[in-house]
Amino acid sequence: GRVAESLSMMEKSLEINRRTLGPDHDEVAGSLHNLGCSYSDLCMFAEALARYEEGLSIVRRNHPERNALEGRLLGSIGTVYSRQGKLEDALGMFKKALRIFRKTLGPESEEAAASQANIGVALLQLGKVDEGLEMFEGALGIMRRMLGDECQEVVAHLCTMGDCKKKAGDVGGAIECFREAQSIYGRSGVSDGVAADVAAGLARLGGGV
């Protein structure tokens, strides 16, 4: 079908890049990452990991001093491990990605924040609730400083953190997160979709207004 055709086209584009740019070019590594993401979206994890690992080898040969693409590849490998239930392996990859993003893009970068959030999810899944929420708080702080309090990325982090606090039994903390998210949606005039889900969730927690 269309999915198979799209993957075939991406594979062909990768081979063209190999021939025209050379097998060790950064753009080849980028193409491998994109292709790996497509395979991962289709739950074809072995194929995804093969592309990610090939891309990672290229980037490490080209940039022994570290490069942001290495961080993205490591993060994507971590996501596959997480979806496979290999939570400790996923956590290790997310931590490596965070270290690289802090070095290459800075500790206040969006990529660093995303890596911290990924670490938070993995820790929570491993039952390390306090450590996980601490990582989420750090990620949320970066997003606020970078993008302001009204952006959709901040809302997404608030909703995720609210879910995590609810699962951890911190109903008051969950209500606080959801109320702030609802307030942001209200100021931006959004009332459907995720905003409606947030309102329904608040009502179930007894925090609806």
CORFEN-V365580 format. One line per field, one symbol per residue. ss: DSSP state (2 for helix, 1 for strand, 0 for the rest). phi: phi as a letter, one per 30 degrees, with the letter a starting at -180 (. if undefined). psi: psi as a letter, one per 40 degrees, with the letter a starting at -180 (. if undefined). Layout:
ss = ???
phi = ???
psi = ???
This chain:
ss = 02222222222222222222200002222222222222222000222222222222222222000002222222222222222000222222222222222222000002222222222222222000222222222222222222200002222222222222222000222222222222222222000002222222222220000
phi = .dddddddddddddddddddcjdcdeddddddddddddddecicdddddddeddddddddddbddjadddddddddddddedddicddddeddddddddddddccjdcdddddddddddeddddddicddddddddedddddddddcidcddddedddddddddddddicddddeedddddddddddcicbciddddddddddddicdb
psi = adddddddddddddddddddeieeiddddddddddddddddefgddddddddddddddddddgeeiiddddddddddddddddeegddddddddddddddddddeieeiddddddddddddddddeegddddddddddddddddddeieeiddddddddddddddddeegdddddddddddddddddeeheabdddddddddddeeei.
